[in-house]
Each structure stands twice: as structure tokens, then as C-alpha cells.
Amino acid sequence: MSVIVQKYGGSSVADVEKIGHVADRVVAAKREGHDVVVVVSAMGKTTDGLIDLARRAAETAAAGSEPPRRELDMLVSTGERVTMALLSIAIHARGHDAISFTGSQSGILTNDRHFDARIIEVRPHRIQDELSRGRIVIVAGYQGMSYKREITTLGRGGSDTTAVALAAALAAERCEIYSDVDGVYSADPRVVGDPKHLPEMDLSMLGEMAEAGAKVLNAQAVEWARRNKIVIHARKTADAVGSGRETVAARDDDEIARSHDENKNVRAIVGIGGVMVARVSASSLPLFLATAAQEELSVGDVIASGDDAFVHLPLLNTPDWQRCARAIERAVGNATTILGKRAVVSVVGYGLTGTSGALGRVYECLARIGAMPLCVSAGPLRISVTIDEAKLADAQKALHAAFVE
């Protein structure tokens, strides 16, 4: 039988009633004749709550103390385990056989980086054995085991990566990503009032959106899909089975790119806040980047000009920024100035540089709302501008009105 992999995000499994609804969906897929593997996130805001508990425990000794990343992984990985067991129980109650596995039991091997690990290999032998017995397999997303046999987690949105990596390892027919939105939009619906639904996406464009900070899919997951030619279906959990809109993301498709003329080449506006920006002297940039790597800091855009460089450090997967900042200060000293948190707004599309005039229009839009760019990076698929966080929502609305509407 063909294998399908389904992934359900935290909002889809936020309580027992919603877990029951997911169980109904999973059983329906099994009855259609598929082998089904289900990847689940922690319930609702469980991960945020566990991180808050860890920080409170660290501060029982001294204000500002931060929990070690290894212990954070041990703690937050329990969230998905709760969901997987509850979903397995709900499926059993519906008369179908199911079994739940942790990331390590599923054969997901990662590097030895904590809180933001990367999958290096998937050995799904136990999953395959259970599928051959007719069971539905439930897998805890967001987690794996390092080659040192340590529990690791994959960073925010890591359950997406778990699902796509398993789809690749199992040669699945497709990977279905379920959340509280019915696919991919031209902007965040919580910010822009009426964004356009995008029924089809090529994976290169979806990857650019993810790298720019779009929450619809994890960037590492898109890269796995590109490498392994996995078809992704992004759907809304609340829609009835077989109904509702979706976004289908498939191979890199040059025909999609060619179908967009110069005046309609923008696909989406993406914004992300909480990006720490550092100004580093050019001569000290190698030392700065080496220190960032040693402290397991995520590094975004690096924009160099003359004697200075601006380094973007997204903090989404950095639970211990103050410790990292102290390490940078010790290593680089006066050659670095931490400018504080900023936001990055991006225009994502085809042919954005060259003769399209898109960059000039971006400057005009931002000038109208008083969003002074700190730095700009531009390429054929994405133009990203660093601005004050307070202007992020206005910038997304203005750019969407100018380029998409």
C-alpha cells in the first residue's frame, strides 16, 4: 500500500477534543487503503510553557540565569510524547491498531547541536515493521537522537522537518501538513487583512518564504522536500476530509516562474521580528562568526560594506541569548556593537533584481510609512530590508498593497 505522512501542528492537537478530530482524519486515511504515519507537535502552547518553567527553575539561584540547552531538550521533548500517546489511545478507541514512537525510536539521527539540531539520517526500520503489521504509526515530531545518543530537538517548526524527512525515508506518496490555515498565503493573514491564497507553489519559492521567516513551513523541511522530490500538501485541520482549499508544493518548476510577467512577479510578503543585529568591524567578522558557531547561534543575513558588516541573529531558536552575548563580548570586544532587536520584511518573487524596478518600489513604500532601512539585501528571488520592529506590520501591509493587491 502507498504510504502517506500526515503532520499536525500544536493548534490542531491543543486539547483532547481536537485530538479526537485528528484521530478521525487519520482513521479515514487508513480506510482509504493507505499506510499512515502521523507526526505530531506538542499540544497548544505546551513548549512555551515548558521553556518558561525551565527559566523559572534557573532563576531560583540568581536572576538572569539561563537553563542549559541539553536540559531544555530533555524537558521540551516531553511535550510531543504526551500528544503521540494520546492520539494513539484515541485511534485505538476507534477500533484501529496504532503505536507511538519517540523521535529516537523512529530512527531520526541528528548532529550534536541542542535546541536547533539538524537531521543527518533517518533509519525507519521500526516504523516499516509496524506498518507491515497493519498498524498506524504515530511519531513525536521536533525531536531525534544525536550520534552521541543524546536527545535533541530540531528548532521551532521542527515537526515539519520530521514529517518531510520521514516521507523521504519511507518513499511516501505525499506529505500532508495540517494547521489552522488552509495552505500558503501571499502574507500573514493575522497581519494583512485579505491576502491571496496560493494553490500552487514551487519548492524554491516556498523555501525563500521559509528562509525569510514565513511560519507556514520550516525552512529545513522545504530543503528536505527539494532534495528528495517530496510533494507537500498544506491543509486546514478543521476542514472536512476531502474538502476545503489547500496549497500543493511540488518540484522546482521553471514554468511557474515564466508564467509571471514582470508586473505580477511577487508571490508573497514575509515579515519576522526578534532579529538581533550586530555591527561588526570587517577585520573581526571571521572571529565573530566563529564565536557564533561555537555558541550555536543561528546566523541569518550578513551584509558587509566597507569597514563594517551587519550580522543578523534570529533569536527564535536561541533560548540563552544573554549568555551568547557575553561570549561574543569576551571574544570580539569593542569590534562589535549589538544594535538590539530589529525586524526584517521581505518581498519574495521572481526576477526581483535587474530591470524590474522592484527594489526602488520597496524603498518608496517604506519611505511613505517612515520605516528607515538599516540594511538591505537583494537577489532575484528575495529582497529583504531590516527595519525597526515597531514598523513591521505597517511595512507588510504597505508592501502587500503595492506588489500583490
ZAMARGU-4260 file (C-alpha; in steps of 0.2 Angstrom, whole numbers, plus 5000, padded with zeros to 4 digits):
<rodrens>
0) 5000/5000/5000 | 5006/5018/4997 | 5012/5027/5012 | 5006/5045/5017 | 5014/5055/5031
5) 5002/5067/5040 | 5009/5081/5052 | 4998/5090/5064 | 5003/5106/5072 | 5001/5112/5090
10) 4984/5121/5087 | 4977/5105/5079 | 4980/5095/5094 | 4978/5108/5108 | 4965/5098/5118
15) 4958/5081/5119 | 4943/5085/5108 | 4954/5091/5094 | 4965/5076/5096 | 4949/5066/5093
20) 4946/5076/5077 | 4963/5072/5071 | 4960/5053/5075 | 4945/5053/5064 | 4956/5061/5050
25) 4969/5048/5052 | 4957/5033/5053 | 4949/5040/5037 | 4966/5040/5028 | 4969/5022/5034
30) 4951/5016/5027 | 4956/5023/5010 | 4969/5010/5009 | 4985/5019/5014 | 4999/5015/5026
35) 4998/5030/5038 | 5012/5038/5048 | 5007/5053/5059 | 5019/5066/5065 | 5013/5077/5080
40) 5018/5093/5089 | 5016/5097/5107 | 4998/5102/5112 | 4994/5120/5110 | 5007/5131/5119
45) 5015/5117/5129 | 5033/5120/5123 | 5032/5138/5128 | 5026/5133/5145 | 5040/5121/5147
50) 5053/5134/5142 | 5045/5146/5155 | 5046/5133/5168 | 5065/5130/5164 | 5069/5148/5165
55) 5060/5150/5182 | 5070/5135/5188 | 5086/5143/5183 | 5082/5159/5191 | 5079/5151/5208
60) 5098/5154/5211 | 5101/5170/5203 | 5091/5182/5192 | 5096/5181/5174 | 5102/5163/5175
65) 5098/5153/5159 | 5095/5134/5158 | 5107/5123/5149 | 5102/5118/5131 | 5104/5100/5134
70) 5092/5100/5149 | 5080/5111/5139 | 5080/5097/5125 | 5076/5084/5139 | 5062/5094/5145
75) 5053/5101/5130 | 5054/5084/5120 | 5041/5078/5133 | 5028/5089/5125 | 5027/5079/5109
80) 5027/5062/5119 | 5011/5067/5128 | 5002/5071/5111 | 5008/5055/5102 | 5002/5044/5116
85) 4985/5052/5117 | 4982/5051/5099 | 4987/5033/5099 | 4974/5030/5113 | 4961/5039/5103
90) 4964/5029/5087 | 4963/5013/5097 | 4946/5019/5104 | 4940/5020/5086 | 4944/5001/5083
95) 4961/5003/5074 | 4978/4997/5080 | 4991/5011/5082 | 5008/5013/5091 | 5018/5028/5096
100) 5036/5031/5094 | 5048/5045/5100 | 5060/5053/5088 | 5074/5042/5093 | 5063/5026/5092
105) 5059/5031/5074 | 5077/5031/5069 | 5079/5050/5067 | 5098/5054/5069 | 5104/5071/5071
110) 5120/5081/5074 | 5125/5085/5092 | 5118/5103/5092 | 5105/5106/5106 | 5089/5115/5103
115) 5092/5118/5085 | 5098/5101/5078 | 5098/5096/5060 | 5093/5078/5054 | 5108/5069/5046
120) 5100/5052/5043 | 5083/5043/5045 | 5083/5024/5049 | 5064/5020/5049 | 5066/5001/5052
125) 5054/5000/5067 | 5041/5011/5058 | 5042/5000/5042 | 5040/4984/5053 | 5024/4991/5062
130) 5017/4997/5045 | 5019/4979/5038 | 5008/4973/5053 | 4994/4985/5048 | 4997/4997/5062
135) 4995/5016/5061 | 5012/5024/5067 | 5012/5040/5077 | 5029/5049/5079 | 5034/5063/5091
140) 5039/5077/5080 | 5053/5090/5083 | 5065/5078/5091 | 5078/5065/5087 | 5094/5057/5094
145) 5112/5063/5091 | 5126/5052/5086 | 5131/5053/5104 | 5114/5046/5109 | 5108/5062/5116
150) 5090/5068/5115 | 5090/5083/5103 | 5076/5095/5097 | 5075/5102/5079 | 5071/5121/5082
155) 5054/5129/5081 | 5044/5121/5067 | 5054/5106/5068 | 5040/5094/5067 | 5038/5099/5049
160) 5056/5093/5046 | 5052/5077/5055 | 5037/5074/5043 | 5046/5078/5027 | 5061/5068/5032
165) 5051/5053/5036 | 5041/5055/5020 | 5058/5054/5011 | 5064/5039/5020 | 5048/5029/5018
170) 5046/5034/4999 | 5029/5041/5004 | 5016/5046/4991 | 5014/5063/4999 | 5017/5073/5015
175) 5001/5082/5022 | 5005/5097/5033 | 4989/5101/5044 | 4987/5118/5053 | 4974/5131/5057
180) 4976/5139/5040 | 4971/5131/5023 | 4988/5132/5014 | 5000/5146/5010 | 4995/5164/5008
185) 5003/5180/5000 | 5005/5187/5018 | 5002/5183/5036 | 4983/5183/5037 | 4985/5189/5055
190) 4993/5205/5049 | 4987/5208/5031 | 4968/5209/5030 | 4964/5200/5014 | 4980/5191/5007
195) 4979/5179/4992 | 4978/5161/4994 | 4991/5152/4984 | 4985/5135/4977 | 5002/5130/4970
200) 5020/5134/4975 | 5036/5128/4968 | 5048/5122/4982 | 5062/5135/4978 | 5049/5149/4981
205) 5042/5141/4996 | 5060/5139/5003 | 5063/5158/5000 | 5047/5162/5010 | 5053/5150/5024
210) 5070/5157/5025 | 5063/5174/5026 | 5053/5169/5041 | 5036/5163/5035 | 5028/5152/5048
215) 5019/5141/5036 | 5033/5128/5034 | 5050/5126/5042 | 5065/5130/5030 | 5074/5114/5034
220) 5058/5104/5029 | 5057/5113/5012 | 5075/5109/5009 | 5072/5090/5013 | 5057/5091/5001
225) 5068/5098/4987 | 5082/5086/4989 | 5070/5071/4989 | 5056/5077/4977 | 5043/5076/4991
230) 5026/5083/4986 | 5019/5094/5001 | 5000/5097/5004 | 4997/5111/5016 | 4979/5110/5023
235) 4967/5116/5037 | 4964/5103/5050 | 4946/5109/5053 | 4940/5107/5035 | 4930/5091/5032
240) 4940/5076/5025 | 4941/5078/5006 | 4935/5096/5006 | 4942/5114/5008 | 4957/5123/5000
245) 4975/5118/5000 | 4992/5123/4994 | 5002/5110/4984 | 5020/5112/4984 | 5030/5102/4972
250) 5046/5102/4962 | 5056/5117/4957 | 5046/5122/4942 | 5053/5135/4929 | 5036/5135/4920
255) 5028/5143/4936 | 5041/5156/4936 | 5039/5160/4917 | 5020/5162/4919 | 5023/5178/4930
260) 5025/5193/4920 | 5036/5207/4926 | 5022/5217/4934 | 5015/5202/4943 | 5030/5193/4949
265) 5029/5195/4968 | 5022/5180/4977 | 5022/5185/4995 | 5027/5197/5008 | 5035/5190/5023
270) 5040/5198/5040 | 5050/5192/5055 | 5053/5201/5071 | 5065/5196/5086 | 5081/5198/5075
275) 5096/5204/5084 | 5108/5214/5074 | 5126/5217/5077 | 5138/5229/5068 | 5155/5221/5067
280) 5171/5228/5060 | 5176/5219/5044 | 5193/5213/5051 | 5184/5205/5066 | 5170/5197/5056
285) 5179/5179/5055 | 5181/5179/5074 | 5163/5185/5077 | 5156/5171/5065 | 5167/5158/5073
290) 5161/5163/5090 | 5143/5162/5085 | 5146/5145/5078 | 5154/5139/5094 | 5139/5146/5104
295) 5127/5138/5092 | 5119/5154/5087 | 5109/5154/5071 | 5116/5167/5059 | 5105/5175/5046
300) 5110/5188/5033 | 5127/5195/5034 | 5129/5212/5024 | 5146/5219/5023 | 5150/5237/5017
305) 5167/5245/5018 | 5174/5243/5036 | 5158/5236/5044 | 5147/5221/5042 | 5129/5219/5049
310) 5126/5202/5056 | 5108/5196/5058 | 5105/5184/5073 | 5087/5177/5073 | 5083/5173/5091
315) 5068/5161/5088 | 5079/5146/5092 | 5091/5154/5105 | 5085/5152/5122 | 5101/5159/5130
320) 5104/5175/5121 | 5112/5184/5136 | 5125/5170/5139 | 5129/5171/5120 | 5130/5190/5120
325) 5143/5188/5135 | 5153/5176/5125 | 5153/5187/5110 | 5159/5202/5120 | 5173/5192/5128
330) 5179/5186/5111 | 5177/5201/5100 | 5176/5216/5112 | 5175/5233/5105 | 5175/5227/5087
335) 5156/5223/5089 | 5141/5234/5094 | 5125/5225/5097 | 5111/5236/5090 | 5097/5227/5098
340) 5081/5218/5090 | 5075/5223/5073 | 5063/5216/5061 | 5066/5210/5043 | 5052/5212/5030
345) 5055/5203/5013 | 5047/5203/4996 | 5048/5186/4988 | 5045/5183/4970 | 5053/5180/4953
350) 5066/5192/4944 | 5066/5205/4958 | 5083/5212/4953 | 5089/5218/4936 | 5077/5229/4926
355) 5061/5225/4936 | 5062/5241/4947 | 5056/5231/4962 | 5070/5237/4974 | 5066/5256/4970
360) 5047/5252/4974 | 5052/5244/4990 | 5061/5260/4996 | 5047/5271/4990 | 5034/5261/5001
365) 5045/5261/5016 | 5048/5279/5015 | 5029/5283/5014 | 5027/5274/5031 | 5043/5281/5039
370) 5052/5264/5040 | 5070/5269/5038 | 5080/5254/5032 | 5095/5249/5042 | 5102/5237/5029
375) 5095/5229/5013 | 5100/5213/5004 | 5093/5209/4986 | 5093/5194/4975 | 5082/5188/4960
380) 5070/5179/4972 | 5070/5190/4988 | 5073/5207/4993 | 5075/5209/5012 | 5075/5225/5022
385) 5080/5227/5040 | 5069/5240/5050 | 5063/5244/5067 | 5051/5231/5075 | 5038/5244/5078
390) 5036/5247/5059 | 5035/5228/5054 | 5016/5226/5052 | 5014/5243/5043 | 5028/5238/5031
395) 5020/5221/5027 | 5003/5230/5024 | 5011/5243/5013 | 5022/5231/5003 | 5007/5219/5000
400) 4996/5233/4994 | 5010/5239/4982 | 5016/5222/4975 | 5002/5209/4977 | 4985/5218/4978
</rodrens>
